[in-house]
């Protein structure tokens, strides 16, 4: 199998999420897998829309998912949920600032076809700003019918998948009132993507990868 990143080499990873649980839902298993395979990796984790309790949840969750990172930096902003397009210029300035930092080996962000306006705004800005980087767009299950067929899969070990779900359920108590925020949702999507990927464990996360360079 062709590998997009070299084995056992520390990586620089940039994780971008609109809301406080997006990165974890869409790419949490992949982050955990990469940190286990690439000791000493550095992670930049940016959440753009979380305030109050949700911001506290975002910080605590990031610490849980990044506990094996060699270095990590977490930023949580408080842009208004659902209004990212109206704050486009300000958010774009933040992306331009991110571009001046260390060049990441991998960027994990929302997929461009996401129906949520906040998610879609971040996806567009990611591609506009980081034009010659490895960018993978993760998916978020929700009411909107935007789940498609990912082009790239990351197989997950059973213990990684279980840790992802445990961390989600532990760090986001405000979301447990939502009918979809249950372990079955997250396990089910990983099981479906694992089937498509023919993953040895039967579990995987899927990503949209419009442009790859091997």
N, C-alpha and C positions, 0 to 999 in steps of 0.2 A: 504494500500500500504506500502511495506517495504521501509524504508528510510535509505540511506547510511550514513547520517550525523545526529547527534542529533539536535533536534529542539531548537531554540533560544539560542544556545551556540555560543560564539565567535569562529570563525574558523581561522586557518592559511592556506592560499591558495597560491600556487605557480603557476604563469601563465607564460608559455614559448611560444615565438613566433619567427619564423624565420625572418619575415618582419614586417613592422611597422603597418600593419592593420590586421595581421593574428589572433591575440587573439580576437580582437573585432568582426571580421567576424564569427569566429568559435564558440566563447564562450561568446560574449559580453552580451547576454541576461541572461545567467546563472550567470555570475559575478554580474550583477545588481540584480538579484533575490536573490542570496545568501547574498549579503551585506544588502539587505532590511530585510531578515529573520533572520540574525545573526548579530545584532548590535555589534560594537566593533571589528569586524573581522580584521585580519591583512593580507595584500596582498603583496607578492613579485612578481613584474612584470618585466620580462626580455625579451627584444627584441634583437636579435642577429645581424640582418642585416639592418641597416638604417643609412644613412649619409646625411649631409646637410639638405635640406628642409624636407626630409623624416624623419630624426631624430627629427626635430622640431615638425612635425606632430605627431610622436609617443609619444613624451612627453606630448603634449597638449591633445591628445586623452586619454592617460592613466589618466591624471588628471580628465578628464570628467567622465570616467567610474568608477573611484575610489573615487569620491567625498564623498561617504557615508561610506568609510572604516574607521575603528578606527585608523589604522596605515597603511601606504603604503610606499614602496620603489620601485622606477622605475630605471632600468638600460637599457641603449640603446647602443649597440655595433655596429661596422661598418664593419662586415665581408662582403666580396664581394658577391653580389647576384649571385646565381648559382654555387658558388665554395665552399660551406660548406664542401663537402667531402675532398677537398684538405687541409682544415684547421682542420681536425678531431682532431688531437692531442691537438691543442690549445683550441678548444671548449670543449674537454673532460676535460681539466684542469679546465675550468670554472665550469663545472658540478660538479667536485669533490669539488670545493670550495663551491658551493651551498649546497652540501650534508652536509657540516660542520655547516651550519646555523640551524636555528630552524626547527624541523621536521614538515613538512606541513601535515595538515589533508587531503588535496586534492591537486592534481597536474593536471593542464589543459595543454595539449600539443597537438602537431599534431598527427594524426592517423598514424599507422605504414605502412598502405597500400597506403599512399599518393604518387602520382607519381612524385611530385616535389622533386628533390634531396636534397634541403635545408631542406624542411619539414621532409623528411624521415630521414635525419641525426639526427635532433633534437629528433624525436620520438625514434630512436634506442638508443641514448644516455640517454634519460629519463628512458627507461626501463632497461638499463644496470646499471644506477647509483642508481635509486630509486626502489629497487627490492621488497620491502615489504610495499609499499605505495598504497594509492588509486589513480590510474592514469586513467584519462579519455582522450581519443584522439578525438579531434574535427575535423570537416571536413571543407574544403575550396572549394567552387564551382569555377570551372575553365574549361578551354578547355580540359584538360586531363580527360579521362573517368574513374575517380577513385571514384566517389560517390557510396557507397554501401548501405548496410542495417545496420544502427546502432543498437546496442543491448540495449542502455540505452537512455532515453529521459528525458529532463527537461522541463515540461510545463511552458509556459510563459504567464503572464498576458498581455492583449492587450497594456496597457500603457508601460510595460517594452519593448515589441517588438518595439513599436513606438519610444521609447527613444533610443534604440539601433540603429535603422536606422537613426534617426536624428543626433546622435553623429557621426556616420560613415560619413554621407554626409557633416557634418559641419567641421570635423577635417582632412579630407583627400582630399583637393581640387586638389592635383596633380593627383589623380586617376579618376577624373570625366571624363577625356578624354577617358577612357576605356569603351567600349560598354557595358561590363557586370557590371560595377560599378554603378548600378542604384538601387533605392529603390525596384523596382520590383523583382530583383534577391534575395535580402535578405528576403523580405516578402514572396516570393514564396517558398524558401527553408524552412522557419519556418512554413509555412502553410502545406507543404508536411509532415514534421516531426510531426506536430501537428495532422494530420490525422492518421499517423501511431501509434502515442501514445494515440489516443483517448483523447487528452487534452481537458479539459472543454472549453477553449477559442479557440480551434482549432489551437493553435500556440505552437511550441516547438523547442528546439534545440536537435540534435541527437549527441550521442557520441559512440565511440567504446571502449568497456570495456573488454579486453581479460581476466582479472583476477579480481574477486571481492571477498570480504570477508564480509559476513553479520553476 
